[in-house]
Amino acid sequence: MATDYDAPRKTDDEPNQESLEELKGRGKGHQSPVVDEDETELAEGYELPGADLSGEELLVRVLPAQTDEFTCASCFLVRHRSQVAKEKGGLFYCKDCEG
């Protein structure tokens, strides 16, 4: 949709002259109901630091290193070969860590 930037703009400098009764009557149909959320129910999904996670099992599929990837010797992130900034002693460093 094209916008005419040369057209005069409307300003909201003029206060609305609606009465309080009009605003109250119009707002009743548009109010959303207030929802009370139980704090304990919300907190059930959070794990506290130091919690016993020995019974938890994490399933993650690990892909082997690809031929066009390397692991930065400084930040240990897996990067694409195009991100190699320098090689020192057989270790590769990315462009973010070269300094």
Protein Blocks (a to p, Z undefined) as FASTA:
>chain_A
ZZdfkbccddfkbccfbdfklmmmmmmmmpccdddddfklmmmmpccehiafklpccddd
dddddfkbccdfklopacdfklpmbdeehiacdfklmZZ
